[in-house]
Amino acid sequence: MTEQGVRWTAEQVLALAPDDASRKAGAKLGGAGPWSQTGGSASGSVWGLCKGSGSTPYRTVVDLRGPAYKCSCPSRKFPCKHALGLLLLWAAEGSGETGEAPDWAAAWLAERAAKAARPAAAAAGPVDEEAAKRRAERRAARIGAGVTELEQRLEDVLRGGLAGQQQAGYAPWEETAARMVDAQAPGLAARVRELGTIPSCGPGWPARMLEEGALLHLLNRGWLGLAGLPEPLAATVRSRVGLPGIAAEGEVVRDRWLVLAQYDSASPDGRLITRRTWLRGLGSGRPALVLDFGPPGRPPGLALPVGLVLEAEARFRPGSAGLRADLGERSAAAAPCDRAPAGVGTGAALEAYGAALREDPWLDSWPVVLGPVIPIPGESGWQLADAEGTSALPVTLAGGRSRSGLWQLAALSGGGPVTVFGECGHRGFTPLTAWQPGCPEPVALG
């Protein structure tokens, strides 16, 4: 079977849609009616002409190795409804015999290949190490001044008492966050903004604010004492403050990566959308977190359907407990996985999170596949219990996730054991994806 012949399911295609409107519009174009001159290549691309309201059909091509999309329609959504419709048609019927792409599709595919080769050539260019060193020293000095100012701000808050933070409002924290941006410490700015939203989060906010403030203080002290830290911890502090890691220093792992989950979240000020994609190497067993960003109203470009496997290089960034990675060269089109991932018990999940905290004390959660576990609703909250009934983890809905996902999980379970992927943290376990016993097809939990 050719690479492009390993077809996706309709659910995996529709998971790529940037919004509900695109999902509905794409579904209407998933039949053969509006399409002509469709085809595909053995290297993993499909193309076709879609009849629109005008006399000229829209030219649509999809590179399945991304996936990436190109369409002549005026839509600013990625993928547009035509790309979704083409993928649905391919998922249902395939693309027939493989062949050469038409000129308009071949030109775009060749441009993508050339662009992928460009970063390697650029990296080989000369680097002014002395100038780079001076820039790094100036930035470190600015961050140090910002950290000192932030420490004074935290001290003032504690001296005045946390009770006054509700009356003070969010504005002083936004001002402090802006000062951290000026100090070129975006990681600190993000944590300050999150700290400023806590007083409006309901009952129990003082304890939570004290916890988060203590972690921010710990990060400040880590930066001020950076020279005395072991290198792995120093790399984590630099990463948490907001200094980008040097790409060449990261470990490169080539593997077949299973997409475990993908979801979006908005920053506290609503100015940035972050897309988190969780992967697991089928050969190495290593988890990886790929982040992509976009402005409000335009979702990030990286879209990987849950349950697909892609063969690719992942370059892990220094720090971040060895989780944060960037996807590199992909050598084959993504294909559905033929089995559910193996799970561990609740005790092993907590041990894994505890081990990760030793490397990164600011880590909110750790990716874990639990299984077999049984979801148990309760008046005091939901739990995920081991099938033997010996231990359980409380369920938490981090990132503003809907409770509908819990009922979705309960319906999938029917009182029996399931496999669940999610994020295990100090507040509990957030379920993201589930599998029924013996079924390789994942269910993304809303």
N, C-alpha and C positions, 0 to 999 in steps of 0.2 A: 504493500500500500504506500502511495506517495505521501510526503509530509502534509500537503494540503488536503489529502484524502482522509486524514484523521479528523473527523468533524466534531464540532462542539454541539452541545445541546442548545435548544432555544432559550432555556433559562440562563445559560452562561452568556449567550449573546445579549439578551435583554439586560443583563447585569451591567453591561458597558454603558447603557444609556445615561446621559447626564441629568435627565429629569423625567418625570412621568409623561409629560407631553411628547418628548422624543420617543419614549418607549411605545406609546400608543401609535404615533405616526409611523414609526419604523415597522411595527407589527403589520400595519396595513400594506406595506410594501414588501412583505416577506413571501409573496407568491410570484409565479412566473409571469403574470400578466403584464406588468409595466416594464419588464426587463428584456433586453436583447443583447446579442454579442457577448454573453457571459463566458467566462473561462477562468482558468487557474493554472498555476505553474507548480512544478515539483518542488521548487525552493520555498513555497509557502506564501503565495499571494493569490488573490482573486480579484476579478474586475468585471465590469458590465456597464451598459448604458441604460439609464432609467428615464422613462418618458415622464415629463413634467407638464406644466400648463403651457409652456412655450413650444415653439417648433423644433428647438434643438434639445436633444436628450442630455441629461446630466451624466458626465463621465465620473465614474466612481471606482476607486481601487483601494484595496486593503492589504497591507503587509501583515500577515498573521504572526510573524515573529516578534512584532512589537507588543500588542498590535498597534498599527499606525494607519491613518486614513487620509485619503485625498479625494475631494469631490469638487466639481465645478459649480456647485450650487452656491448661493450667497450666504448660507447659514454660517453663523459664528460658533455653532455648537460642535463639539468633538466627542464622539462621532455624531455626524448628522443623521437624519432619518434615512437617507439613501444608503449610507454605509451600514446602518443597522439592518435595513431591508435586504441588502446584498448578502450580509452574513447569515441572516435567517434563511434566505433561499439556499445558500450553500450548506447550512446545517441540515436542511430538510432533504435536499436533492443532490448535493455535491455540485461539482462544476464540470462533470463529464471528463473527457480526455484532456490531459494536460497539453499545453502548447505554449507558443511564444506570445508574450503580451503585446497588445497593440502599441503603436509608437507613443501615444500620450501616457499610457500606464508605464511603459518601459522607461521613459524619460524620468518619471518621478521615482521609480524604484532604483534607477542608477544614481540619481541625486542622493537618495538616502544612503546607498552603499558608500558613495564618495564622502559624505558627511561623517559617516561612522569611522572612516579611516583617517579623517583629518586630526582628531585629538592626539593620536599616537604620533603623528608627524610634528605637531606643535610642541609636544612634550620634549622632543629631541632638541629643540632650539636652545640657544645659550641663555643662561640665567645670571643676572647680576647679583651674586650672593651677598656682597657688601651692602648694596642698596636694600635688598630684601631684609637683611639683618637690622638695618637702621629703621626701616618701617616697622618691623616687629617690636623693636625696643620702644619706639614712640607710642605704639598702640598699647603695649604693656604698661607704660607709665600712665596713660590716660585711664586705662582700666583700674589701675591701682588707686588713682585719685577718686574714681567713681565708687570703688568698693569702700574706701574710707568714709566717703560721704553717706553711703548707704548704711554703714554700721552706725553712724551717728543718728540717722533717721530711725533705725530700729530701737536704739537706746532711748530716744525721745518718746517713742510710742510706749515702751515698757514703763518708763518713768511716769508718764501721764495716765497709764492704766488702759487696758484693752476696752473697758466699758465705754470709753468715749469715742471709739472708732465708728459706731453707728451714726452718731451725730456729725462726726467729721466728714463722712461721705467718701466718695471714690476720688474726687478731684485731687487731693494731695498725693495720692498714690500714682495717679496718672502723671502728675508733675515729676515725681521721683523717677518713674519709668522713663520719661523723656530725658531726664538727666543721664540715665544709664545708656540710652541710645547715643547721646552726645559723647559718652565715654567709650563708645564702640564695644559695649557689652550687651548684645541683644538677648543673650540667655538670661542675664540678670533682669533686664527690662521685662521679659515675659513672666518671670517669677514674681516680680513686684506687682504687675497687673493682676495676676491670679490672687495674690495676697490681698489686694484692694477689694476684690469682689466677695471675699469670705464673709464680712459682716452682714451681707444681705442674703446669706444662704440659709437662714432659718435656725431652728434650735440647735444648740451645741456649737455655734460658730466660734465662741472664745477659745475653746479647747483646740479646735482645728486651726485657728489663726496662730495660736501659740506653737503648735506643731510645725506649721509651714514656716513661721518666722524663725524657729530654731534651725530648720534645715537651710534656710537662706543665710543665717548667721554662720552655720558650719561651712557653707560654700565660700562665703567671704573670707573666713579664716584660712580655708584651704588655698585661696588665691594669694593671700598675703604671706603664707608660708610655703609657697609653691616649690621653692628651691630645696626644701627639706623632705619632700614627698618622694616615695618610690615612683618610677616612671609610669607604670600603668595607672596609678591613682592620679598622678599629675596630669596625664592625658585626659582622664575623666573630668578633672576640675576645669581644664582648658575648654573641653567640649561643652560642659554645663554653663560656663560663663558666656560662651558664644564664639570662641575662637575656632575657625574651621581647621580640621585636621589636614595634614598634607597627604594628598591622594596617593603619592608614590610610597608612603609608609604603610599603607593598609595591606592586610593579608588578602590575597586573591584565592577564591575557592570556586572551582568549576564543578558544577553538580547539576542534577535534575531537580529543579525547585518546584515544590507543590505550593500553590497559592491557598493558604489557609483562611484568610479573611482580608477584607478591604472595606474601609469606612472613612467618612469625612467628618471633620470637626472644625468649628469656628473658633478663632481667638477671642478672648474676652471683649475686645473692642470691636469685633466683627469685621476687621479689615483684612483678615487672612483666612483662607480655607486650607487646612492640612489634610492630606489624604495619606492614611496609614495602610500599608500593604504588608501583611505577615506571610513569610515564606518558611518552608522547612526543606532542607536538603535531603532527598531520599537516600543518597549514599552516605553523606556525612552525619545526618541527623541534626545538623546545626540549624538553629533558628536565625532568621534575618528579618530586619525591619527596614522597609524602603519607604522613604518619605517623599512626597511631592506637594507642591504648593500652588495656589492660585488665588486670584482676587474674588470677592463676592460676586455671584452671578455667573461666573465662568469657572467650572470645575477644573481641577488639575488635569494635566494631560495623560498621566499614567493610569491606564485602566486595565486590570487583569482580572478576569472572571474567577471566582472562587472554584476550586476543584481542578483547575488546569495545571499541567506540568510543563515547565519551560526549561530547556537546556541552555544554561547561560553561565557566564562568569559573574561572581558577586565580589566586589571589593569592599572589605569591612573597614570602617573608619576607626582610628585609634580612640580609645575611651568608649563611653556608652555601653559598658559591660559586654562589649563584643557583639552588640545587636545591630547597630546602624550600618547599613550597607548600600552601595550603589550598584545597580545592575549594569553590566557591561555587555560585551558581545554575546549575541544569542545565535546558536548554531543550528537551530531547528524551530519549526513552527510549534506553538503550544498545542498540547493534546490533553484530553481528559484523563484523569488518573483512574486506574482500574481497581483501586481498593481504598478503603478508609485508613487514615493514619493510626498507628498503634498508640494507645493511651496509657496513662499511669494513674495510680491512686492519689487520693487527696493528700496523704502524708508526703509522698514523693514530690508533689507539686509545691508544698510549703518548703520542703528542703531545697528545691531548686531555686525558689525565690530568695530564700535566706542566703544561699551561696552567692547569688548574683549581687545581693546587697553588700557583701564584703568587698566587691570590686567597685560598686557604684552606690554609695549611701543615699543618693537622690533618686534612685530608680523607683518609679511609681508602681510598676508591675512587671511581671515576667510571663512570656508566652508559654502556655502549657496545653497539651492535649490530655484531657481527663477521660478515663474510660476503663471498664464500663461503670457508669454512674446513673443514678436515678434522681430526676428533679422532684423536689418535695415542697409544695406550697405550704405556707404557715402564716398565722396571724402576725408573728413577729418578723416575718421575712422568709424568703425562699432559701432553700439549701440544695446543694448537689451532694448526694450521699453515695459512698462506695456501694457496689452491688451487695457486698456482704453485710452492710449496715453497721460497720464498726466505727466509721468516722465520716465527717461531712465538712463542706466549706460553705460559708454564707455567700449568697449571691448579691452582688451590688451592680447597679446600673451606672457605670462610669460614663463620662462624656455626654450626659444628657440623653442616653438611649431610652427607647420606649419600653414600657412594660409589656407591650404586645409580643415582644420577642420571647418573654417568659412563657406566655400561654402557647405560643408557637412551639416552644420546646416541650411543654407538657403534652401537647397534642401529638407531637412526634413520638414521644416516649410511650404514651398510653399506659403509664405505670410501670413500664419495663426499662431495662438498661439501655443507654445510648452512649455514643462517644461525642464529647463536646470539646471544641477548641475555644480558648478565651485567654484573658489576661488575669493572672493571679497576683493580687497586691495586698497591702496591709489592711485594706477595708473589705476585702472579699474577692470573689471571682466574678468577672464579667463575661458571660457567654456570648460568643460571636458566631459560631458555626457548629452545626451538629450533623451526625450521621446515624442512621438506624443500623442495627446489627445486620451484617451481610450485604449492605447496600453501599456502593462506592460513591453515589451521588450526594454531594453535600447540600445542606439547607442553610442559607445565610439567615441569621436571626435578626429581625428588624428591631 
